Amino acid sequence: MREKMREFQVMGSIIDEETRCKHYNSKVDIIAIKFHCCKMYFPCYSCHEESGCGTHKVWPKDQFNEKAVLCGICKHEMTIEEYKNSQYKCPSCHAEFNPGCGLHWELYFEK
């Protein structure tokens, strides 16, 4: 029997079911990040700025074991550490993530 996939609510200017948004919508823009400040998933920092909690806080290093990154393809929820070490591929379904997201690490996670 197939396990029922957990549903996640992703907020922001989403344009498809794979968590792409109006700001980032290439084939590999398929992750959502749970923001530390509000514990809600958004596809990107800009979406959080537009419709988030208004109190931006990054994840501290001592909480990198928290599940805070969502694959938009299979809905696998990863810890920050798992995402950091993923080589920009989902460890569950092997879908490719945008390597350019690494350029924005400090917007979501402590360096």
N, CA, C and O atoms as a Tinker XYZ file with bonds, in Angstrom:
   444  protein
     1  N      0.839000   -1.170000    0.000000    73     2
     2  CA     0.000000    0.000000    0.000000    64     1     3
     3  C      0.892000    1.245000    0.000000    63     2     4     5
     4  O      1.898000    1.295000    0.708000    81     3
     5  N      0.524000    2.223000   -0.780000    73     3     6
     6  CA     1.288000    3.457000   -0.886000    64     5     7
     7  C      0.998000    4.365000    0.307000    63     6     8     9
     8  O     -0.157000    4.574000    0.679000    81     7
     9  N      2.057000    4.897000    0.894000    73     7    10
    10  CA     1.918000    5.796000    2.039000    64     9    11
    11  C      1.358000    7.134000    1.574000    63    10    12    13
    12  O      1.782000    7.669000    0.550000    81    11
    13  N      0.421000    7.662000    2.316000    73    11    14
    14  CA    -0.159000    8.955000    1.973000    64    13    15
    15  C      0.886000   10.047000    2.190000    63    14    16    17
    16  O      1.521000   10.115000    3.242000    81    15
    17  N      1.054000   10.894000    1.186000    73    15    18
    18  CA     2.031000   11.966000    1.256000    64    17    19
    19  C      1.483000   13.096000    2.123000    63    18    20    21
    20  O      0.335000   13.514000    1.971000    81    19
    21  N      2.316000   13.576000    3.024000    73    19    22
    22  CA     1.930000   14.678000    3.884000    64    21    23
    23  C      1.756000   15.935000    3.039000    63    22    24    25
    24  O      2.569000   16.221000    2.160000    81    23
    25  N      0.705000   16.671000    3.307000    73    23    26
    26  CA     0.456000   17.919000    2.593000    64    25    27
    27  C      1.132000   19.073000    3.319000    63    26    28    29
    28  O      1.096000   19.141000    4.548000    81    27
    29  N      1.736000   19.963000    2.580000    73    27    30
    30  CA     2.387000   21.138000    3.131000    64    29    31
    31  C      1.770000   22.369000    2.505000    63    30    32    33
    32  O      1.504000   22.394000    1.303000    81    31
    33  N      1.543000   23.378000    3.305000    73    31    34
    34  CA     1.044000   24.641000    2.780000    64    33    35
    35  C      2.241000   25.528000    2.491000    63    34    36    37
    36  O      3.043000   25.823000    3.378000    81    35
    37  N      2.348000   25.948000    1.247000    73    35    38
    38  CA     3.413000   26.847000    0.834000    64    37    39
    39  C      2.761000   28.177000    0.488000    63    38    40    41
    40  O      1.848000   28.242000   -0.335000    81    39
    41  N      3.237000   29.227000    1.124000    73    39    42
    42  CA     2.671000   30.554000    0.957000    64    41    43
    43  C      3.440000   31.335000   -0.102000    63    42    44    45
    44  O      4.536000   30.935000   -0.494000    81    43
    45  N      2.876000   32.440000   -0.564000    73    43    46
    46  CA     3.573000   33.314000   -1.498000    64    45    47
    47  C      2.943000   33.318000   -2.869000    63    46    48    49
    48  O      1.831000   32.824000   -3.060000    81    47
    49  N      3.661000   33.879000   -3.820000    73    47    50
    50  CA     3.184000   34.038000   -5.196000    64    49    51
    51  C      3.486000   32.787000   -6.016000    63    50    52    53
    52  O      4.244000   32.829000   -6.985000    81    51
    53  N      2.889000   31.694000   -5.617000    73    51    54
    54  CA     3.149000   30.391000   -6.231000    64    53    55
    55  C      2.435000   30.302000   -7.584000    63    54    56    57
    56  O      1.296000   30.742000   -7.736000    81    55
    57  N      3.143000   29.716000   -8.564000    73    55    58
    58  CA     2.532000   29.576000   -9.887000    64    57    59
    59  C      2.271000   28.129000  -10.289000    63    58    60    61
    60  O      1.625000   27.885000  -11.308000    81    59
    61  N      2.763000   27.156000   -9.504000    73    59    62
    62  CA     2.459000   25.759000   -9.802000    64    61    63
    63  C      2.572000   24.898000   -8.548000    63    62    64    65
    64  O      2.970000   25.384000   -7.489000    81    63
    65  N      2.224000   23.628000   -8.669000    73    63    66
    66  CA     2.211000   22.709000   -7.532000    64    65    67
    67  C      3.607000   22.240000   -7.122000    63    66    68    69
    68  O      3.753000   21.538000   -6.122000    81    67
    69  N      4.624000   22.620000   -7.881000    73    67    70
    70  CA     6.000000   22.222000   -7.565000    64    69    71
    71  C      6.761000   23.351000   -6.874000    63    70    72    73
    72  O      7.992000   23.352000   -6.863000    81    71
    73  N      6.053000   24.290000   -6.312000    73    71    74
    74  CA     6.520000   25.414000   -5.496000    64    73    75
    75  C      7.271000   26.502000   -6.255000    63    74    76    77
    76  O      7.976000   27.296000   -5.633000    81    75
    77  N      7.143000   26.562000   -7.567000    73    75    78
    78  CA     7.738000   27.685000   -8.295000    64    77    79
    79  C      6.898000   28.933000   -8.004000    63    78    80    81
    80  O      5.704000   28.850000   -7.718000    81    79
    81  N      7.557000   30.083000   -8.086000    73    79    82
    82  CA     6.841000   31.327000   -7.811000    64    81    83
    83  C      7.109000   32.324000   -8.931000    63    82    84    85
    84  O      7.867000   32.048000   -9.860000    81    83
    85  N      6.478000   33.481000   -8.827000    73    83    86
    86  CA     6.655000   34.495000   -9.876000    64    85    87
    87  C      8.083000   35.032000   -9.921000    63    86    88    89
    88  O      8.501000   35.584000  -10.939000    81    87
    89  N      8.836000   34.878000   -8.836000    73    87    90
    90  CA    10.205000   35.381000   -8.784000    64    89    91
    91  C     11.220000   34.378000   -9.324000    63    90    92    93
    92  O     12.180000   34.756000   -9.995000    81    91
    93  N     11.002000   33.104000   -9.028000    73    91    94
    94  CA    11.918000   32.025000   -9.434000    64    93    95
    95  C     11.083000   30.888000   -9.987000    63    94    96    97
    96  O     10.365000   30.217000   -9.246000    81    95
    97  N     11.176000   30.673000  -11.291000    73    95    98
    98  CA    10.276000   29.683000  -11.902000    64    97    99
    99  C     10.911000   28.864000  -13.009000    63    98   100   101
   100  O     10.230000   28.461000  -13.952000    81    99
   101  N     12.214000   28.614000  -12.905000    73    99   102
   102  CA    12.857000   27.739000  -13.884000    64   101   103
   103  C     12.529000   26.278000  -13.538000    63   102   104   105
   104  O     11.902000   25.999000  -12.516000    81   103
   105  N     12.948000   25.383000  -14.378000    73   103   106
   106  CA    12.710000   23.956000  -14.179000    64   105   107
   107  C     13.242000   23.468000  -12.834000    63   106   108   109
   108  O     12.661000   22.567000  -12.229000    81   107
   109  N     14.335000   24.050000  -12.363000    73   107   110
   110  CA    14.980000   23.578000  -11.130000    64   109   111
   111  C     14.625000   24.396000   -9.879000    63   110   112   113
   112  O     15.172000   24.148000   -8.805000    81   111
   113  N     13.728000   25.350000  -10.011000    73   111   114
   114  CA    13.284000   26.144000   -8.855000    64   113   115
   115  C     12.127000   25.419000   -8.170000    63   114   116   117
   116  O     10.965000   25.808000   -8.292000    81   115
   117  N     12.477000   24.357000   -7.449000    73   115   118
   118  CA    11.440000   23.468000   -6.904000    64   117   119
   119  C     11.559000   23.223000   -5.408000    63   118   120   121
   120  O     11.101000   22.196000   -4.908000    81   119
   121  N     12.170000   24.158000   -4.692000    73   119   122
   122  CA    12.177000   23.987000   -3.237000    64   121   123
   123  C     11.392000   25.125000   -2.596000    63   122   124   125
   124  O     11.223000   26.198000   -3.176000    81   123
   125  N     10.927000   24.862000   -1.402000    73   123   126
   126  CA    10.348000   25.898000   -0.552000    64   125   127
   127  C     11.103000   25.826000    0.768000    63   126   128   129
   128  O     11.546000   24.757000    1.188000    81   127
   129  N     11.240000   26.963000    1.406000    73   127   130
   130  CA    11.979000   27.030000    2.657000    64   129   131
   131  C     11.060000   27.507000    3.770000    63   130   132   133
   132  O     10.324000   28.483000    3.626000    81   131
   133  N     11.126000   26.787000    4.880000    73   131   134
   134  CA    10.372000   27.193000    6.070000    64   133   135
   135  C     11.173000   28.294000    6.751000    63   134   136   137
   136  O     12.321000   28.083000    7.141000    81   135
   137  N     10.574000   29.451000    6.889000    73   135   138
   138  CA    11.270000   30.570000    7.512000    64   137   139
   139  C     11.284000   30.416000    9.025000    63   138   140   141
   140  O     10.273000   30.077000    9.639000    81   139
   141  N     12.437000   30.667000    9.609000    73   139   142
   142  CA    12.618000   30.504000   11.047000    64   141   143
   143  C     11.664000   31.388000   11.839000    63   142   144   145
   144  O     11.159000   30.977000   12.884000    81   143
   145  N     11.415000   32.590000   11.353000    73   143   146
   146  CA    10.610000   33.566000   12.084000    64   145   147
   147  C      9.147000   33.153000   12.230000    63   146   148   149
   148  O      8.558000   33.365000   13.290000    81   147
   149  N      8.555000   32.578000   11.207000    73   147   150
   150  CA     7.118000   32.284000   11.238000    64   149   151
   151  C      6.800000   30.796000   11.073000    63   150   152   153
   152  O      5.642000   30.392000   11.183000    81   151
   153  N      7.824000   29.987000   10.811000    73   151   154
   154  CA     7.672000   28.535000   10.639000    64   153   155
   155  C      6.707000   28.194000    9.498000    63   154   156   157
   156  O      6.013000   27.178000    9.541000    81   155
   157  N      6.675000   29.058000    8.480000    73   155   158
   158  CA     5.841000   28.835000    7.302000    64   157   159
   159  C      6.733000   28.694000    6.073000    63   158   160   161
   160  O      7.780000   29.332000    5.969000    81   159
   161  N      6.294000   27.840000    5.141000    73   159   162
   162  CA     7.042000   27.624000    3.903000    64   161   163
   163  C      6.723000   28.700000    2.872000    63   162   164   165
   164  O      5.567000   29.076000    2.674000    81   163
   165  N      7.784000   29.189000    2.217000    73   163   166
   166  CA     7.691000   30.121000    1.094000    64   165   167
   167  C      8.668000   29.659000    0.032000    63   166   168   169
   168  O      9.702000   29.085000    0.372000    81   167
   169  N      8.381000   29.890000   -1.258000    73   167   170
   170  CA     9.315000   29.497000   -2.311000    64   169   171
   171  C     10.598000   30.322000   -2.320000    63   170   172   173
   172  O     11.644000   29.848000   -2.765000    81   171
   173  N     10.516000   31.565000   -1.824000    73   171   174
   174  CA    11.708000   32.409000   -1.851000    64   173   175
   175  C     11.578000   33.557000   -0.855000    63   174   176   177
   176  O     10.515000   33.801000   -0.285000    81   175
   177  N     12.688000   34.245000   -0.668000    73   175   178
   178  CA    12.760000   35.389000    0.220000    64   177   179
   179  C     11.790000   36.493000   -0.213000    63   178   180   181
   180  O     11.132000   37.107000    0.627000    81   179
   181  N     11.703000   36.741000   -1.510000    73   179   182
   182  CA    10.811000   37.800000   -2.008000    64   181   183
   183  C      9.355000   37.500000   -1.684000    63   182   184   185
   184  O      8.605000   38.404000   -1.317000    81   183
   185  N      8.948000   36.244000   -1.816000    73   183   186
   186  CA     7.576000   35.864000   -1.453000    64   185   187
   187  C      7.327000   36.120000    0.036000    63   186   188   189
   188  O      6.256000   36.589000    0.422000    81   187
   189  N      8.326000   35.808000    0.867000    73   187   190
   190  CA     8.192000   36.045000    2.303000    64   189   191
   191  C      8.106000   37.542000    2.583000    63   190   192   193
   192  O      7.328000   37.971000    3.435000    81   191
   193  N      8.894000   38.330000    1.877000    73   191   194
   194  CA     8.851000   39.784000    2.040000    64   193   195
   195  C      7.472000   40.334000    1.679000    63   194   196   197
   196  O      6.961000   41.227000    2.355000    81   195
   197  N      6.875000   39.805000    0.620000    73   195   198
   198  CA     5.576000   40.297000    0.141000    64   197   199
   199  C      4.400000   39.869000    1.017000    63   198   200   201
   200  O      3.479000   40.653000    1.250000    81   199
   201  N      4.431000   38.632000    1.500000    73   199   202
   202  CA     3.238000   38.148000    2.210000    64   201   203
   203  C      3.542000   37.333000    3.454000    63   202   204   205
   204  O      2.706000   36.550000    3.906000    81   203
   205  N      4.730000   37.511000    4.009000    73   203   206
   206  CA     5.119000   36.769000    5.204000    64   205   207
   207  C      4.788000   37.506000    6.483000    63   206   208   209
   208  O      3.925000   38.383000    6.516000    81   207
   209  N      5.486000   37.133000    7.520000    73   207   210
   210  CA     5.193000   37.627000    8.863000    64   209   211
   211  C      5.708000   39.035000    9.136000    63   210   212   213
   212  O      5.271000   39.673000   10.094000    81   211
   213  N      6.630000   39.533000    8.309000    73   211   214
   214  CA     7.171000   40.863000    8.514000    64   213   215
   215  C      8.333000   40.922000    9.488000    63   214   216   217
   216  O      8.877000   41.995000    9.746000    81   215
   217  N      8.719000   39.769000   10.032000    73   215   218
   218  CA     9.830000   39.699000   10.981000    64   217   219
   219  C     10.816000   38.655000   10.490000    63   218   220   221
   220  O     10.775000   37.507000   10.932000    81   219
   221  N     11.688000   39.036000    9.593000    73   219   222
   222  CA    12.605000   38.081000    8.975000    64   221   223
   223  C     13.699000   37.651000    9.944000    63   222   224   225
   224  O     14.402000   38.488000   10.509000    81   223
   225  N     13.837000   36.340000   10.131000    73   223   226
   226  CA    14.923000   35.768000   10.940000    64   225   227
   227  C     15.458000   34.544000   10.209000    63   226   228   229
   228  O     14.689000   33.736000    9.688000    81   227
   229  N     16.781000   34.415000   10.174000    73   227   230
   230  CA    17.406000   33.253000    9.542000    64   229   231
   231  C     17.538000   32.122000   10.557000    63   230   232   233
   232  O     17.520000   32.348000   11.767000    81   231
   233  N     17.672000   30.898000   10.039000    73   231   234
   234  CA    17.867000   29.736000   10.900000    64   233   235
   235  C     19.270000   29.780000   11.504000    63   234   236   237
   236  O     20.247000   29.907000   10.766000    81   235
   237  N     19.392000   29.677000   12.829000    73   235   238
   238  CA    20.716000   29.639000   13.449000    64   237   239
   239  C     21.380000   28.272000   13.218000    63   238   240   241
   240  O     20.701000   27.255000   13.078000    81   239
   241  N     22.700000   28.272000   13.181000    73   239   242
   242  CA    23.461000   27.041000   12.920000    64   241   243
   243  C     23.100000   25.907000   13.866000    63   242   244   245
   244  O     23.082000   24.744000   13.463000    81   243
   245  N     22.814000   26.232000   15.115000    73   243   246
   246  CA    22.523000   25.173000   16.078000    64   245   247
   247  C     21.156000   24.527000   15.862000    63   246   248   249
   248  O     20.773000   23.624000   16.606000    81   247
   249  N     20.418000   24.986000   14.846000    73   247   250
   250  CA    19.126000   24.385000   14.517000    64   249   251
   251  C     19.091000   23.812000   13.094000    63   250   252   253
   252  O     18.017000   23.613000   12.526000    81   251
   253  N     20.267000   23.549000   12.528000    73   251   254
   254  CA    20.332000   23.005000   11.175000    64   253   255
   255  C     19.832000   21.560000   11.095000    63   254   256   257
   256  O     19.764000   20.994000   10.005000    81   255
   257  N     19.485000   20.961000   12.231000    73   255   258
   258  CA    18.895000   19.616000   12.229000    64   257   259
   259  C     17.369000   19.683000   12.117000    63   258   260   261
   260  O     16.700000   18.650000   12.117000    81   259
   261  N     16.820000   20.899000   12.023000    73   259   262
   262  CA    15.372000   21.079000   11.872000    64   261   263
   263  C     14.963000   20.871000   10.412000    63   262   264   265
   264  O     15.703000   21.231000    9.496000    81   263
   265  N     13.797000   20.296000   10.206000    73   263   266
   266  CA    13.269000   20.134000    8.849000    64   265   267
   267  C     12.726000   21.479000    8.394000    63   266   268   269
   268  O     11.775000   22.010000    8.967000    81   267
   269  N     13.356000   22.026000    7.340000    73   267   270
   270  CA    12.998000   23.367000    6.909000    64   269   271
   271  C     13.093000   23.579000    5.402000    63   270   272   273
   272  O     12.963000   24.710000    4.934000    81   271
   273  N     13.319000   22.512000    4.630000    73   271   274
   274  CA    13.402000   22.637000    3.175000    64   273   275
   275  C     12.520000   21.552000    2.562000    63   274   276   277
   276  O     12.601000   20.382000    2.934000    81   275
   277  N     11.685000   21.959000    1.626000    73   275   278
   278  CA    10.698000   21.069000    1.025000    64   277   279
   279  C     10.962000   20.900000   -0.464000    63   278   280   281
   280  O     11.089000   21.887000   -1.188000    81   279
   281  N     11.046000   19.658000   -0.922000    73   279   282
   282  CA    11.153000   19.383000   -2.352000    64   281   283
   283  C      9.762000   19.563000   -2.965000    63   282   284   285
   284  O      8.800000   18.937000   -2.520000    81   283
   285  N      9.661000   20.400000   -3.964000    73   283   286
   286  CA     8.381000   20.656000   -4.612000    64   285   287
   287  C      7.889000   19.512000   -5.479000    63   286   288   289
   288  O      6.710000   19.472000   -5.832000    81   287
   289  N      8.759000   18.589000   -5.826000    73   287   290
   290  CA     8.358000   17.450000   -6.657000    64   289   291
   291  C      7.722000   16.354000   -5.812000    63   290   292   293
   292  O      6.566000   15.990000   -6.027000    81   291
   293  N      8.481000   15.828000   -4.848000    73   291   294
   294  CA     7.985000   14.676000   -4.068000    64   293   295
   295  C      7.485000   15.051000   -2.681000    63   294   296   297
   296  O      6.948000   14.207000   -1.963000    81   295
   297  N      7.662000   16.324000   -2.297000    73   295   298
   298  CA     7.236000   16.843000   -0.987000    64   297   299
   299  C      8.038000   16.255000    0.175000    63   298   300   301
   300  O      7.563000   16.225000    1.311000    81   299
   301  N      9.246000   15.791000   -0.112000    73   299   302
   302  CA    10.152000   15.327000    0.939000    64   301   303
   303  C     10.621000   16.538000    1.723000    63   302   304   305
   304  O     11.080000   17.519000    1.137000    81   303
   305  N     10.512000   16.479000    3.035000    73   303   306
   306  CA    10.941000   17.553000    3.917000    64   305   307
   307  C     12.327000   17.217000    4.450000    63   306   308   309
   308  O     12.526000   16.181000    5.083000    81   307
   309  N     13.284000   18.108000    4.187000    73   307   310
   310  CA    14.670000   17.877000    4.569000    64   309   311
   311  C     15.074000   18.768000    5.725000    63   310   312   313
   312  O     14.522000   19.850000    5.926000    81   311
   313  N     16.048000   18.290000    6.475000    73   311   314
   314  CA    16.675000   19.171000    7.450000    64   313   315
   315  C     17.555000   20.148000    6.669000    63   314   316   317
   316  O     17.884000   19.911000    5.507000    81   315
   317  N     17.922000   21.226000    7.312000    73   315   318
   318  CA    18.800000   22.198000    6.669000    64   317   319
   319  C     20.142000   21.548000    6.347000    63   318   320   321
   320  O     20.707000   21.778000    5.278000    81   319
   321  N     20.642000   20.747000    7.263000    73   319   322
   322  CA    21.909000   20.047000    7.043000    64   321   323
   323  C     21.804000   19.092000    5.849000    63   322   324   325
   324  O     22.721000   19.018000    5.031000    81   323
   325  N     20.704000   18.375000    5.750000    73   323   326
   326  CA    20.485000   17.455000    4.624000    64   325   327
   327  C     20.462000   18.228000    3.304000    63   326   328   329
   328  O     21.051000   17.793000    2.314000    81   327
   329  N     19.788000   19.365000    3.295000    73   327   330
   330  CA    19.748000   20.200000    2.090000    64   329   331
   331  C     21.137000   20.727000    1.755000    63   330   332   333
   332  O     21.550000   20.713000    0.595000    81   331
   333  N     21.847000   21.187000    2.763000    73   331   334
   334  CA    23.196000   21.733000    2.581000    64   333   335
   335  C     24.121000   20.708000    1.930000    63   334   336   337
   336  O     24.985000   21.070000    1.131000    81   335
   337  N     23.946000   19.444000    2.263000    73   335   338
   338  CA    24.803000   18.372000    1.753000    64   337   339
   339  C     24.202000   17.617000    0.568000    63   338   340   341
   340  O     24.723000   16.574000    0.174000    81   339
   341  N     23.122000   18.127000    0.003000    73   339   342
   342  CA    22.384000   17.394000   -1.042000    64   341   343
   343  C     23.012000   17.467000   -2.424000    63   342   344   345
   344  O     22.595000   16.729000   -3.317000    81   343
   345  N     23.984000   18.316000   -2.629000    73   343   346
   346  CA    24.569000   18.547000   -3.948000    64   345   347
   347  C     23.474000   18.961000   -4.944000    63   346   348   349
   348  O     23.517000   18.618000   -6.126000    81   347
   349  N     22.497000   19.709000   -4.425000    73   347   350
   350  CA    21.396000   20.267000   -5.210000    64   349   351
   351  C     20.569000   19.205000   -5.932000    63   350   352   353
   352  O     20.174000   19.366000   -7.087000    81   351
   353  N     20.323000   18.106000   -5.198000    73   351   354
   354  CA    19.415000   17.055000   -5.674000    64   353   355
   355  C     18.622000   16.551000   -4.489000    63   354   356   357
   356  O     19.154000   16.420000   -3.387000    81   355
   357  N     17.354000   16.271000   -4.712000    73   355   358
   358  CA    16.522000   15.743000   -3.634000    64   357   359
   359  C     17.027000   14.361000   -3.232000    63   358   360   361
   360  O     17.202000   13.496000   -4.090000    81   359
   361  N     17.261000   14.142000   -1.952000    73   359   362
   362  CA    17.722000   12.824000   -1.508000    64   361   363
   363  C     16.642000   11.749000   -1.632000    63   362   364   365
   364  O     16.944000   10.559000   -1.543000    81   363
   365  N     15.412000   12.148000   -1.833000    73   363   366
   366  CA    14.320000   11.189000   -1.959000    64   365   367
   367  C     14.001000   10.838000   -3.417000    63   366   368   369
   368  O     13.998000    9.664000   -3.785000    81   367
   369  N     13.732000   11.857000   -4.247000    73   367   370
   370  CA    13.326000   11.583000   -5.642000    64   369   371
   371  C     14.414000   11.915000   -6.662000    63   370   372   373
   372  O     14.253000   11.635000   -7.850000    81   371
   373  N     15.516000   12.507000   -6.212000    73   371   374
   374  CA    16.669000   12.860000   -7.048000    64   373   375
   375  C     16.394000   13.979000   -8.051000    63   374   376   377
   376  O     17.171000   14.173000   -8.986000    81   375
   377  N     15.304000   14.714000   -7.868000    73   375   378
   378  CA    15.044000   15.886000   -8.710000    64   377   379
   379  C     16.147000   16.904000   -8.465000    63   378   380   381
   380  O     16.635000   17.044000   -7.344000    81   379
   381  N     16.535000   17.611000   -9.514000    73   379   382
   382  CA    17.599000   18.600000   -9.395000    64   381   383
   383  C     17.052000   19.926000   -8.872000    63   382   384   385
   384  O     16.004000   20.401000   -9.309000    81   383
   385  N     17.795000   20.516000   -7.917000    73   383   386
   386  CA    17.475000   21.826000   -7.368000    64   385   387
   387  C     18.358000   22.874000   -8.045000    63   386   388   389
   388  O     19.387000   22.544000   -8.635000    81   387
   389  N     17.954000   24.107000   -7.957000    73   387   390
   390  CA    18.711000   25.206000   -8.535000    64   389   391
   391  C     19.982000   25.461000   -7.715000    63   390   392   393
   392  O     19.889000   25.866000   -6.556000    81   391
   393  N     21.170000   25.231000   -8.297000    73   391   394
   394  CA    22.401000   25.482000   -7.553000    64   393   395
   395  C     22.595000   26.964000   -7.237000    63   394   396   397
   396  O     23.362000   27.307000   -6.337000    81   395
   397  N     21.915000   27.838000   -7.962000    73   395   398
   398  CA    21.994000   29.269000   -7.695000    64   397   399
   399  C     21.428000   29.647000   -6.337000    63   398   400   401
   400  O     21.725000   30.723000   -5.819000    81   399
   401  N     20.619000   28.778000   -5.758000    73   399   402
   402  CA    20.065000   29.054000   -4.428000    64   401   403
   403  C     21.171000   29.202000   -3.393000    63   402   404   405
   404  O     21.004000   29.904000   -2.395000    81   403
   405  N     22.290000   28.548000   -3.628000    73   403   406
   406  CA    23.419000   28.655000   -2.708000    64   405   407
   407  C     23.961000   30.071000   -2.606000    63   406   408   409
   408  O     24.601000   30.419000   -1.613000    81   407
   409  N     23.714000   30.884000   -3.614000    73   407   410
   410  CA    24.157000   32.277000   -3.595000    64   409   411
   411  C     23.346000   33.117000   -2.614000    63   410   412   413
   412  O     23.751000   34.222000   -2.255000    81   411
   413  N     22.192000   32.589000   -2.178000    73   411   414
   414  CA    21.288000   33.318000   -1.282000    64   413   415
   415  C     21.208000   32.673000    0.098000    63   414   416   417
   416  O     20.275000   32.943000    0.854000    81   415
   417  N     22.165000   31.834000    0.428000    73   415   418
   418  CA    22.139000   31.068000    1.682000    64   417   419
   419  C     21.875000   31.962000    2.891000    63   418   420   421
   420  O     21.074000   31.624000    3.762000    81   419
   421  N     22.560000   33.111000    2.935000    73   419   422
   422  CA    22.478000   33.987000    4.105000    64   421   423
   423  C     21.100000   34.640000    4.280000    63   422   424   425
   424  O     20.828000   35.215000    5.334000    81   423
   425  N     20.245000   34.563000    3.287000    73   423   426
   426  CA    18.883000   35.095000    3.420000    64   425   427
   427  C     17.990000   34.142000    4.220000    63   426   428   429
   428  O     16.928000   34.534000    4.705000    81   427
   429  N     18.432000   32.879000    4.353000    73   427   430
   430  CA    17.621000   31.864000    5.010000    64   429   431
   431  C     18.315000   31.230000    6.213000    63   430   432   433
   432  O     17.670000   30.884000    7.202000    81   431
   433  N     19.633000   31.084000    6.116000    73   431   434
   434  CA    20.394000   30.317000    7.098000    64   433   435
   435  C     21.641000   31.085000    7.550000    63   434   436   437
   436  O     22.257000   31.804000    6.763000    81   435
   437  N     21.996000   30.927000    8.801000    73   435   438
   438  CA    23.204000   31.548000    9.322000    64   437   439
   439  C     24.423000   30.957000    8.621000    63   438   440   441
   440  O     24.472000   29.755000    8.358000    81   439
   441  N     25.390000   31.789000    8.323000    73   439   442
   442  CA    26.626000   31.322000    7.650000    64   441   443
   443  C     27.592000   30.726000    8.642000    63   442   444
   444  O     28.675000   30.284000    8.260000    81   443
